[in-house]
Amino acid sequence: MVGSLITTQNEVLVPRTWGTYWDKFGETLVRLLEIREGAHVLDIGTGGGSTLFPASRRVGPTGKVTGVELCEHCVGRTNGEIARCGISNAEVHPIDARTMDFPDASFDYVIAGFIGCDDYFDFTTNTFVAEDVLTKQIVRVLKPGGRFGLSTWLVQEDLDWMKRFFNDHGLECRTNYHAEHEDGWRAIMRAAGLEDLWFLEEAYRYTYPTLELWWKEMLDYDWFEGQKNSDVIDESMVQDAHRRIKKHATENGCIRFGRKAIFLTARRA
Ligand SMILES: C[S@@+](CC[C@H](N)C(=O)[O-])C[C@H]1O[C@@H](n2cnc3c(N)ncnc32)[C@H](O)[C@@H]1O
């Protein structure tokens, strides 16, 4: 009898996230937390999965990553990627982290990548403007000794550019992010009783392959209170934006901007 050798090659599928700076900053946050194999991780505001997927690789087959996300579309998309890539240790649920009902002390790590906090803390005066329900919940679900990791924005050059552009056209518009800082986060963490604070800042320059892609992403933001972008931005403004943005264009027509993030890790006593 003649035997035949059959070899199979397992294809490793890479999940599709939002890419660019999301992945870069997501990897940094997960690396800073030094998540150990077998751990149970809560990923708040999973979005496209830029922190969920690196965390799932770190915890391995004996660990688990639970994502919670407000946006139903993101939940469906990221669970779709989890299924497509055959990832068995991660799942995302349509849950608001402020009202999550996971048991007390059920996670070894909690991650919150760029989820925003402007509804309870004012970084210009360093004071609480409402009860910080979210951090209370984070502390409640963390095990004693468990670690929390957060990322947030210091600078988003492209959003700053857009705001200046609209202001030059005599239009009031949203900032679309609130620059935060270490002092404010120290106050929030101290009030919640989290310890061993550690901060890192990281800048990243990134490139949109075409001007059209950059403009499309900028119009994903709602710039005007109570009005659609299309009600305010006319064709002559589009042409002007395209003309002015040339300063950020590379020789081959890509659009380049920078973003700067701040990372924080802390520990529950
Ligand atoms: C800018 S995205 C960041 C996604 C991802 N964490 C990352 O670092 O790439 C923030 C996400 O947090 C979600 N989010 C904000 N507040 C939340 C809350 N209280 N509970 C669950 N998700 C929340 C938003 O719906 C949004 O998809």
The ligand as an SDF file (V2000), in Angstrom:
LIG
                    3D

 27 29  0  0  0  0  0  0  0  0999 V2000
  -13.6730   56.1040   20.1240 C   0  0  0  0  0  0  0  0  0  0  0  0
  -14.3060   54.5140   20.3320 S   0  0  0  0  0  0  0  0  0  0  0  0
  -12.8580   53.6090   20.8150 C   0  0  0  0  0  0  0  0  0  0  0  0
  -12.8900   52.1350   20.5090 C   0  0  0  0  0  0  0  0  0  0  0  0
  -11.8030   51.2800   21.1370 C   0  0  0  0  0  0  0  0  0  0  0  0
  -11.9410   51.2000   22.5830 N   0  0  0  0  0  0  0  0  0  0  0  0
  -10.4180   51.7380   20.7790 C   0  0  0  0  0  0  0  0  0  0  0  0
   -9.6460   52.1290   21.6690 O   0  0  0  0  0  0  0  0  0  0  0  0
  -10.0770   51.7150   19.6010 O   0  0  0  0  0  0  0  0  0  0  0  0
  -15.2280   54.6450   21.8330 C   0  0  0  0  0  0  0  0  0  0  0  0
  -16.3470   53.6570   21.9450 C   0  0  0  0  0  0  0  0  0  0  0  0
  -16.7940   53.6450   23.2920 O   0  0  0  0  0  0  0  0  0  0  0  0
  -18.1920   53.4140   23.2910 C   0  0  0  0  0  0  0  0  0  0  0  0
  -18.7070   53.8530   24.6020 N   0  0  0  0  0  0  0  0  0  0  0  0
  -18.6780   55.1080   25.1250 C   0  0  0  0  0  0  0  0  0  0  0  0
  -19.2310   55.1210   26.3460 N   0  0  0  0  0  0  0  0  0  0  0  0
  -19.6230   53.8470   26.6280 C   0  0  0  0  0  0  0  0  0  0  0  0
  -20.2810   53.2280   27.7320 C   0  0  0  0  0  0  0  0  0  0  0  0
  -20.6540   53.9340   28.7940 N   0  0  0  0  0  0  0  0  0  0  0  0
  -20.5210   51.8950   27.6680 N   0  0  0  0  0  0  0  0  0  0  0  0
  -20.1650   51.1730   26.5900 C   0  0  0  0  0  0  0  0  0  0  0  0
  -19.5540   51.7100   25.4930 N   0  0  0  0  0  0  0  0  0  0  0  0
  -19.2880   53.0290   25.5030 C   0  0  0  0  0  0  0  0  0  0  0  0
  -18.6940   54.2150   22.0900 C   0  0  0  0  0  0  0  0  0  0  0  0
  -19.9230   53.7300   21.6200 O   0  0  0  0  0  0  0  0  0  0  0  0
  -17.5540   54.0130   21.0790 C   0  0  0  0  0  0  0  0  0  0  0  0
  -17.7940   52.9550   20.1820 O   0  0  0  0  0  0  0  0  0  0  0  0
  1  2  1  0
  2  3  1  0
  2 10  1  0
  3  4  1  0
  4  5  1  0
  5  6  1  0
  5  7  1  0
  7  8  2  0
  7  9  1  0
 10 11  1  0
 11 12  1  0
 11 26  1  0
 12 13  1  0
 13 14  1  0
 13 24  1  0
 14 15  1  0
 14 23  1  0
 15 16  2  0
 16 17  1  0
 17 18  1  0
 17 23  2  0
 18 19  1  0
 18 20  2  0
 20 21  1  0
 21 22  2  0
 22 23  1  0
 24 25  1  0
 24 26  1  0
 26 27  1  0
M  CHG  2   2   1   9  -1
M  END
$$$$
